[in-house]
Amino acid sequence: MNFELTEDQRLLRDAVGRLMAETYGFEARRAHAREPAGWSAAMWRRYAEMGLHGLLVPEARGGHGGGGVELMLVMQALGRALALEPFLAGAVLPAAAIEQGGTPAQRAALLPKLADGSLRAAIAHAEPGSRGHPTDVRCTAYFNGNGWLLKGAKQPVLQADGADLLIVSARVSGTRFDPDGIRLFVLDAGVPGIEIESRPMQDGRRSAEIRLDGVAAGSADAMSPDMPAASVIEHVAEIGIAATVADMLGAMEALHEMTGDYLKTRVQFGRPIGANQALQHKAVDMYVALEQARSMAILAAVALAEGDGAARGRHLSMAKAHVGQLARALGQAAIQLHGGIGMTEEYAAGHYFRRLLVDDQLFGDSHHHLRLLGDSLS
C-alpha cells in the first residue's frame, strides 16, 4: 500500500509534535498530574486553540472535518508525550457519538462546544462484568409517561470526573445482550441521582465508576431513535481502537528512542553496554516490533474509512491485537535493558510501559480481539 501524507496532514503532524516536544516534557507531565483534575487545563486550552478537539467534527459544526489518519497523527504525538488530558475520552469520542446518533438539536447545540473545548463529555457504556461485550447493558431506562428514569452502574468510564455531560447507554427493552433494546441518553453530569467515583489507573490517567439511581431524563435528552444505539456504540469503539493503537505507537517510539540512548551512554566495565552483542539483538527486536506497530497503526487509521463493516472490524481487531502484543514485548525489553532504573518513578521508561499496558486493555485487549478474529473466520 502506498501511504503518503497530504500537505495538510504533514502540517498537522508537525504542529502537534512541536507543541508536545516544547511544552510536555517528563517533568512538566509530573506537574500536570499533580493538578486537581490530574491533567493540565492550560494544555486543554492549547489543544482547543489548535482545533484538535474538533478533529473529527464536520466543518459545518466548527470542526476540522478530519478522519482516521489525522486522528492517528495527533494520538501518536500525545502517546509520545504520555499526555494526560482527556482528548480522546472527553472530546473526540463524545463528538463522534453525537454526530452519529444525536438528534439534530443535539448536534447543533453540542458539537460546536465539544469542538472548541468549552464542553467536555464522557462515554458511559461499559458495565461491571461486561468484559467488552458491546451490547451487554443492564442499566435500565424506564419511561414513566413524563420522561425516563435511569438506574444502574457504569464501569470503567474513562476520564469521567469533571465532565460536563455523560453519554449513557441504557436498556429500554429486551434481554441482557439484545442489541435492539438499547437507547443512548445525553445527561448533565450534575443532575441528582448521578454519583461519580474516580480512581487513578496504572498509568496515571483516571477512570470512574458511575452509579445512576433514578436519574430523570427528558425526551430532549434521549438520542435519536433513527440510529440504533448499538451502531453508535460500535462506531465509537472503532474510533477508540484506532486512536489507542496510535497512542501505543507514539509511546513505543519514545520508549525505543530512550532505550537506544541509554545503551549508548550507560558505561559498564569501561565501555557502553550497547557494545554487548546480546543487547544489540534485543535492540533490533525492539526496532522490528516498532516498525510492525507502525504498519498496524496505519492499517487501523485507514480502516476507519472502510465501507465494509465486517472488513473494517477485522482490520481494527487485527491492529489492536497485534500492537498490544508488540507493545508488551517492546516494553518488557526496554525495562530489562534499563535495569532497575527502568521501574523507578523518577524515570520515564516505567511510565511508558504502564501506558502501553493500560492502552492494551482499552477497547478490548489482545486476547479479546484475537477471539473476535477467530470468530470472524469460523
Secondary structure as UniProt FT lines:
FT   HELIX           7..23
FT   HELIX           26..33
FT   TURN            36..37
FT   HELIX           41..49
FT   TURN            50..51
FT   TURN            53..56
FT   HELIX           59..61
FT   HELIX           68..81
FT   HELIX           88..92
FT   HELIX           93..101
FT   HELIX           104..116
FT   STRAND          121..124
FT   TURN            128..129
FT   TURN            131..132
FT   TURN            134..135
FT   STRAND          140..143
FT   STRAND          148..158
FT   TURN            161..162
FT   STRAND          165..171
FT   TURN            176..177
FT   HELIX           179..181
FT   STRAND          182..188
FT   TURN            189..190
FT   TURN            192..193
FT   STRAND          194..200
FT   TURN            202..203
FT   STRAND          206..217
FT   HELIX           219..221
FT   TURN            225..226
FT   HELIX           229..265
FT   STRAND          267..268
FT   TURN            269..270
FT   STRAND          271..272
FT   HELIX           273..275
FT   HELIX           277..303
FT   TURN            304..305
FT   HELIX           309..338
FT   HELIX           339..343
FT   TURN            345..346
FT   HELIX           348..361
FT   TURN            362..363
FT   HELIX           366..377
//
